[in-house]
Amino acid sequence: MLGKLWVFIRPVLFWGYRRGSWQYDLIVVGILVFIFLTPRGVFNDQPRLPNVRELQTLNDEQRTQVFLIEAGAVGGKQGAERQTALTEMLRRRTGRELQVVETRPTTNEQGEVTAYLVYTRP
């Protein structure tokens, strides 16, 4: 019984049908139906937010801009090394050289740093 069933399953699993045959076309249609009709929620797929987001531009004489940068984006760097990494990320994101004036870590309920609020000036 299992041997007879394997005769039908084996070519499907190992793509054993010739191109242009009705079996081949049926497998291709099945794959396309799966791709286009499967809802996004089945895979718990969420759009990836960028590591660097501009939050606001403050109305002060220096035109201070505030950015939110995920903590994982700087890879656990500390001090001047972190400051350099943040400045480089902002340069790539905005295409301009910005001076980092202040960096404030934001934490979750467990006290872990999740992101940095970065205040910059042109």
N, C-alpha and C positions, 0 to 999 in steps of 0.2 A: 504494500500500500504506500509506504513512505517512498519507495523507489520510483513508483509511478508519478507521485507528486513532485519529486525532485526533477524529473524529466521536464516538467513545465516551469519550475521555479528557477532552475539553473541558468537558462539562457537570459532570463530577465535580470537576475543578479549580476551576471558576468557580461551583459550587453552582447549576447551571442547572436542576435538577429542581423541579417544583412540590411544595409541601408536601402530604403525604398520599399521594404516589405511592410505589410499592414501591421505586423507586430512591432516593428521598429517605430513606425509612425504613432502607434498607440502609446508606446512608452514615452515618446517625445511629448505628445499631447498631455499625458499624465503629469510629466514634470512641469510643463508650462502652466497647467491648471494649478498645481501646487504652489508655484512661485507667485502667480498673480492673484490667486483667490484666498490664500492663507492670510488671515487677519494679523496685523502687527502685534497685537496683544498676546498671541499664542506663544511668541518667543520672548515676551517681556522686553521688547526692544524699546529703548528710549533714545531720543536724539541726544547726541553728545554736545554739551555746552562748551563754548571755548574756555581755555584756561585763563584768558585775560578778558575782562569785561569792563568797559567804561561805565561808571555809575552816574557821575555828574560833573559839571564844571561849576565851581563856586564863583559867586559874584563878588570877588575881591579884586584889588588892583593888580595882583600878580597872575590872575586867570588860572587859579589852581584847579587841576583836574584830579578826580578821584577814580582810581581803578580798583577792581577786585581781582586778585590773582590767587588761584588755587594753591594750597600749600604743596601738593604733590608736584606741581610744575617746577619748583625750585629744588626738589630732591633732597631735602633735609640740610641744605647748606645753612651756615650760620654767619653772622656778622657781615664783614665787607664782601665776602664771597656771595652771600645771599643778595646784598645790595647790587652787586655787579650783574648777577643773573636776572634780577627784577628789571634793571635798567635796560638790559639787552632784550628782554621779552617785550618791554614797552616800545623800544625802538622798532622791532620787527612788526609789532601790531599797528603802530601809528605811522611809521615811516618818518618819524621826526626824533630828534634828540631831545629827551625830556630829562630834567633834573629831578631826582627823587628827593623830596623834602622830608617826608616822614613815612614810616611804615608801622602799621598797627596790626598785630595778629588778631584774628577772630577765632574763638574756640567753640567747641560743642559742649554738651552737658558733662562729658567726662573730662573736660579740661584740655583736650587735644586740639592743637592748632589745625584748623580746616582751611583757612584762607588768610590773605593779607590785604588790608586796605592800604593802598599806596597813594600818597598825595604827591603830585608832581607839578612842576612849573616849566614853562618853555625856556 
